[in-house]
Amino acid sequence: MASLQQHTVPLMKTFTQKLSVALLLYASLSGVTTMSYAETLNPNAPVSMVTTWDKTFAESNKVNHRKVTFQNRYGITLVGDLYIPRNHGDQKLAAIAVSGPFGAVKEQSSGLYAQTLAEQGFVALAFDPSYTGESGGQPRNVASPDINTEDFSAAVDFLGLQKEVDRNRIGILGICGWGGMALNAASMDTRVKAVATSVMYDMSRAMGHGVGNGKDRYSAADRRAVLQYLNAQRWKDAESGTFAHGGHDINVDENGKVTAAERILPEALPTDPHPVLKEFYDYYRMPRGFHARSVNSTGAWTATMPLSFMNMPLLSYAGEITIPTLIVTGENAHSRYFAEDAFKAVGSKEKELVIVPGANHVDLYDNVAGKIPFAQFEQFFKTSLK
């Protein structure tokens, strides 16, 4: 029996590898650009590699664009869009990795930011974080303060190996929930020379303490109730052998009852919605920003995902950030307090807080309102990545 196993295992491994290669070859020859985990037999492989333009913003004729892949330290293959200025010659350029918002994909806000930065003269990479969009990772729709911080460092790895890039001039930019990830990466990855955020969230604070009206929402009892709720869901997942999905903004009423929506955003907007809900709905659920691969547009994270963030404060080492830091938020953004508190925590002597007049949170997603201060991002990175 031992002898049979010794021969069978290598044979099965070889067969699996050959089958994976054959399926990928078939996909490339047939023009198929979407492959499922079952087809690749690799949970860390890309979910798809769509080569046609499927962004929520118009393609620029000032930059060259190509789809790319790279691995993070956990072996997960990430998929990104690389934007390079046209006619840049042989000179090596500064580069910027961009990701976010939380639950979005690179075909939405991060791609717009990256393409605009490329128009301004940078090599820019917008990427889908692990477990989302086209990037690999199973189960789908999971977020992690550790792995998603690593995703930024993996993007730095990739950029630093490109022939067009000066690896000593790399910055990162995080939008919404990826602002906190970017600051966490900047406090740890000494290769990052400048960091910027736009309408940032600290997702560990948001999930661990609740998003409130300019302050944390949960009491100590609320937080305990949320933990009990999430861990009860763990039992359900363990018993079913599957991962349920649900909203990550978990509500605790005055009686201590805990509830969460089945989706991040409803299929239809309720009568007289909360203004913040309407902001997000009008972007993610409407043609303006809808994308089929976006968690926010189509569904929800795994229901237990918040557990990863409850006890892992992202900004614990913000005081150790010494590189130039730009934090941008909106005057009327519900997330403004995250940005202001992060600005206070950052240790850099070269830091700037920009509050965009009249802008709400989502105004800085797609520039429909003309409020994204792209000129300030350009000036910041050109000054910081000399």
N, C-alpha and C positions, 0 to 999 in steps of 0.2 A: 504493500500500500504506500509506504514512504517513497519507494522508487517511482511509482506511478504519479504521485503528487509532484515530485521533483520535475518530471517531464511535462506534466499537464499545466502547471502554473506558468512556466515560460512560454509554452505554446499559446495559452489563452492570452497572455500579455501581448505576444507578438500579433495574434489575430486582432485583438482590440486596437492596437496601434495602427495596423494596416487598414482596418475598417474605418478608423477615424480619418486617416489620410485619404482613403478612397472617397469618403463622403465629402471631405473638404475640396478634393479635386473636382468631384462632380459638381459641387456648388459653383466653383469658379468657372468651369467650362460651360455650365448651363445658364449662367447669369444670375443664379439664386444668391441673394445676399443675406438671407435670414436663416439661421440654423439654430435649432433648439438644443438644450442640454442633452436631450435623449439622442439627438443625431450626432453630436460631437463626442459623447461619452466622457466629457471632461467638465466637471462643475465649475472650473475656473476659466474656461474658454469664453470668448466673446459670444454674446447672445445673437448679435447680428453685426454686419458691416455694410450698411446701406451706402452706396456710392453716389446715388442721385441727390440733388439738393432738396432737402426736406426740412429746412429751417423755418422758423417763424419770422424771419427777417430776410430782406432782400440780399442777394449775393453782390458783393462789391467787385468792380472791375479793376480795383487798385491793388488787389492782393492775389496771390496764388494760394490755393487751398487744397489740402489732401487729407484723407482719412489715415490715421495712424493707430498703432497698438503698442503697448509697453506693459511690463509686469511690475507689480509692487512687491514688497518684501515678503508678502504672504503667498506669492505665486499666482495671484489673481491677475488676469489680463485685463487691462483697462483700454477703452477705446476713446480716441480723441480726434478733434479736428485741429489741424495745424495750419495757421495762417501766416504767410510770409509776404512782406512787401515786394511788389514787382520792381524789377530794375534796381535791385539793391547792390548789384555788382558783386565783387569778391569780399567785401568787408564783412567781418563778423559783427553781429548785431546783439544788442541786449534782448533778453527774452522774458516773457511773463506767462506763468501758468494761472489759469482762471477756472474756478468752479463755483457752483451754486446757481440758484438758490436751493434750499433744502427741499428735496423732492422734485426738483426740476431736472432737465437734461440739457446737454450741450447745444441742442438745437433751439434753445430758448435764450434766456438772458446771458449766460456765460459766453455763448457763441457770438452774440452781438458785441459784448465787451471785447472779446478777443479779436474779432474782425476789425473793430474800430481801432484798437491798439496797433494792429498790423498796418492799417492805413496811416497811422502816426509814425511808423518806422520801426516797430518792434516785431520780433518773431513772437507769436502768441499761440498758446495751446489752450483750448477749451476741452475739458474731458468729463466723461461720465464717471462718477465715483463707483467704487465696488458695489456689486449687488443691484445696480440700477442702470437704466438706459440700455446701451449696447454692451456695457462692460460685463465681465464675467462675475461669478460668485453665486453660490446657492446656499440657502434659499433666496428667492428674489425679494426685493423691497425691504432690505435690512440696512440700518445705519449703525456706525460704531465710532465713538470718539477716537479710539486708537487707530483702527484701520483707515478711517477717512482722513485723519491727519497724515498717516503714512502715504495715502494716495497723492497728497501734495508733494511729498518728498520723492515719490516715484516719478511724478511729472518733472521734477527738477532733474532727476537722473536722465530722463529721456531728452529733455532740452539740452542738457550739457553735452550730449553725445552727437548733436546735430552739427553738420559742417558750417551752417550759417550762424551758429550761436557762439558768443563769447561766454564761456561757462562761469567766468568771474563777474558776470553782469546779469544775474537772474533774479527776478522778483516774483511774488505771488499776489493774487488778488482773489478774495473770497466775497461772494455775494450772499446776503441773508444768512442762513445757518452755516454757510461755509466761511463766513467771516471769522467766527470763533475757531474753526479748524485751521484757518490760515494763520491766525495769531498764535495758536498752539504750535503749529509747524515752525513758525518764525522764531519761537523761543527755544527750539530744539535743534533745528537744521541750520548749521552755521554757514552753509553754502548759499542760503537765501540772503540777498543783499538789500532788499526793500520789500515791505509788505503794505498792502492796502486792503480796506474793506469797504463795502457799499451796503447800506442799510442792514448792518450786521445783527445777527442773533447770537447769543451764547446758548447753544442748544442744551448744554448740560444744566444751565440755570433755568431755561425755559421748561424743560421736562421735569427737572428735579424740584422746582419751586413754583412752577406755573407762571404763565404770561399774564401779567396784570396791567392795570392802567397806570403805567409809569413806575411800577414796583412789582415785586413778587406777589403771587396770588395765594399760595398755599400757606396755611398755618402748619405747625409741627404735626398736629393731629391729621390735617388733610394729607400731608406727605405720607404719613404712616398708612392712611387709608388707601392711597394710590399704590403703595408698595404691596399691600395685601391684595388689592385688586389684580395687579399685574402677576403676582405669584400664584394666585388662584387660576389665572389664565394659563400659566405654565403647566399646572396639573392637567388642565383640559387638553393642551397641546400634546403633552406626554401620553395621555390616554388615547388620543385619536391618531397619534403618529403624524400629524400635520401641523402646519403653522397657521393659526387663524390670523385674519387681518383686521385692523381697526384704527381709528383715529388716535393720534399721539397727543392731542390736546385734551387731557383727561379732566373732567369736571367733578368737583365735589360740592354738593349742596350744603345748606346750613344744618341738615340733619346727618351729614357725614356719608350720604349715599353717593357712590362713585358711578359715573357713566362715561361712555365714550361713543362717538359716532362710528358707524360702520365704514364710512368713507372720510377722507380728509375734507373734501368739499361735496356738498349735495349735488345730485343730478339736476335739480331745479332750485333756483333761489327762492327762499321763503318770502312771504309778504313782510314788508318792513324789516329787512335783515340788518344785522349789526354792520356798521360801516366797514369794519375790518374784513368781515366775511365777504361783503360785496366787492371790496378791493381785490381780494384773492380770486373770487369767482369770476369777475370781469376779465381777469387775465387768463387764468388757467383753464376755465371751462368755456370760454368764448373763443371764436376764431382768432382774436387778437393774439392769444398766447397758447392755445391748446396744442398739445402734442401727444400722440398716442402712447409714447414710451414714458411719459412723465407720470410719476406716482401721483402728483398733485392733480393732474388732469383727469386721471382715470380710476383711481382707487385709493389704496391706503398702504401704509407700512405693515409689517407683521405686528400683531397686537402687543407683543412683549418687547418690541424694540426699545421702548423708553428705559427699560431696565439697564441697558448699556450706559446710559447717560446719568442715571440717578445719583451715583456716587463717584463720578469721574469729572470733577470740575475742570473745564478746558483751560481756564485762564489762571490756573494755579501759579504758573511761572511767567506770567505776562511781565512781571517786574524785571525779568532777565532779558527782555527784548531790548537790544541796543541799536538795532538798525533803524534807518528812517521808516517812519510809520505814518500812514495817512488813513484816517477814519472818517468816512463820509456817511451822513444820515440825512433824513428829511426833517424839516421843521415840524411837520405834522405826522411824522411816522410813529406808529404805536410802539415800534422797536427802538425809538430814540434813546431810551434809558440804558439799553444794552450798550450802545455806542459810547455814550457819555461815561458810563462806568468803566468800560474797557479802556477808554482814553486815559482815565485817571490811573488805571492799573499798569499801563505800559510804561516800562522803565526808560525807554529811549529819550535822549535829550533832543532828538530831531523828530518830533511828532507834531501832527497837526489834526485838529478836529474841524471838519467842514460841515456846517448845517445848511442844507439847501432850502432857501426861502420857499414857503408854500408847498413843499413836496411831501406827499405821504410815502408810505413804505413802497408800494408797488409802482409809483411814479419812476423809481430808479431801476425798474426791471427792463423796460423796453423803450423808453424815451418817447412814447407817444405824447407825453405832456411837455417834451423838450426840456426836461429838468436834470438829466444826468450830466454832471459836470465833467464831460470827457476832456475838456481842455486842462482841467486841474489834475486829472489822472495823468495826462500826457506830461505836463510840466513836472509833476512829482517824480515819475519814473525816469524822465530824461535827466533830471537833476541828481537823482539818487543812484542811477545806474550808469554813471559816466564811464 
